[in-house]
Amino acid sequence: MDALFFFRHSDHEDAELRYALRGIAKHAPWIRKVWIFGDRPEFLSSDRSLIEHVPHEYVARIGKYRTPVTNFFLMFYLAYHIPELDPEILWFCDDFMIIDDLSPEEARRDRYVENMDNVTNRGTGLWKESLWRTYDFLKLLGYTGYNFEAHAPTYFTRKRIFEAWCDFQDYVTEDRWFGMLGPSAILNHAVLRGPVDLVSRAEEGKWVGYHGSAPDLETVRRETTGKVFLNFDDAAFNDGIQRFLEERFPERCCYESDEFSGSQDTAGFEAVLTSATRDALETDKPQDRRIYPQVILKSRNEFPEWLNQRGLTGEGAEIGVLRGEFSVNLLRHWRGRKLHCVDPWREARAEPRYFDKNNQRQHVHDHHYAETLRRLSSFGDRIHIHRLSPQDAATGIADRSLDFVYLDYRHYREALLDHLQIWSRKVKPGGVLAGHDYLDGVLPSGHFEVKSTVDEWAAQHGLMVACTGEPVWRSWIIHLP
């Protein structure tokens, strides 16, 4: 499932989006990828496997629509055409916050505010008029009349969007307020076709919102206890809510650039880095050459073709698969016969040295495993998935049988030394032992002791280490004689 934001720059230097992303990273780490549809904030990470910006112009050209696009139904239709968007979508605006753990099953619930059949006072204002115009169209066409404008992360599928557009396109305009509101139109359309998991937002009791008022910090702390979703408007995004969000999400997350020079969190982030890691963040500097060995590939994306050029096209192994994204890259570009994908996809709360953002609850690992199976299903006999610990998986693979092993599992010293010892024996003479996250330091995403451990192990065995040239998340490469 992907997260999709409809985003326009805010008056608060896009701080709302920053906190919304931190909420996803902390409480919905099973999200495959985040898409920012609209304006581009300065602080986005450059890792497009995690987060990507899509300007309106990229997809608006399919119908020569005016940009920026303002009508939400039209934005859903255009977002549907983003080529790599996942079939399942959790939709956000920048003021939709996840403030406690959210499972994929909970995210798929269809939350509604009210059944408008039972509401007699229509209210006034552009938004109310648009809501009731949507309701009138729906009832005229024989649909249900739920209000799905829940101001919370909302579950869609590309199929739902496509089918609703096909039936309702004559009622969609380019104006922000005229025509049908996207969430209510698309989800009422889905209700008639089913299956849906309808739940009243009020009866569920997991949402709190502040609109038109400015709560103090103690009020926000008290009223968000036990809640999962927080929403606010511009008038309420005052010191109280900002202080609450800063308390809840003080650290930069994986969706934010390591090199962003904005005012938030810079000092705190730099303070937790070791001197070596801090130097590593400064690219193209003389000290970069001092810290790292020879760079032989621009990035790890070139690793599969590099293996091909050396005739290493038999069997290989990736240790630590997570969601299978790097596995796909390997299999698409490497001409090898078989890739062994090794990962237990198991919660490791009892492993005190394993401090990493991917050390999540079991339901998250189960979701990642399902995502990996889906991603790799098209590769047939070229893939062998081992849902085992690296130690257990190694017992089923013969020594000196693999052309390469790529380690991306535990990043602390003791575990990495163990895996180096076990898996180096599986590589045949002339093969390659490699791995990810070639750095040392305590970062918001985890505690890394990879560089010092790999360098020490290689020196003890008389081996040379080379690396890739990414700014931070490099890979290390050792050719085994």
Buried (B, 14 or more C-beta within 10 A) or exposed (E): BBBBBBBEBBEEBBBBBBBBBBBBBBBBBBBBBBBBBBBBBEBBBEBEEBBBBBBBEBBBEEEEBEBEBBBBBBBBBBBBBBEEBBEBBBBBBBBBBBBBBBBBEBBBBBBBBBEBEEBEEEEEEEEEBBBBBBBEBBBEBEBBBBBBBBBBBBBBBBEBBBBBBEEBEEBBEBEBBBBBBBBBBBBBBBBEEEEBEBBBBEEBEBBBBBEEEBBBBEBBBEBBEEBBBBBBEEEBBBEBBBBBBBEBBEBBBBBBBBEBEBEBBEEEBEEBBBEBBBBBBEEEEEEBEEBBBEBEBEEBBBBBEBBBEBEBBBBBBBBBBBBBBBBBBBBEBBEBEBBBBBBBBEBBEEEEBBBBBBBBEEBBBBBBBBBBEEBBEEBEEBBBBBBBBBEEBBEEBEEEBBBBBBBBBBBBBEBBBEBBEBBBBBBBEEBBBBBBBBBBBBBBBBBBBBBBBBBEBBEEEEBEBBBBBBBBBBBBBBBBE
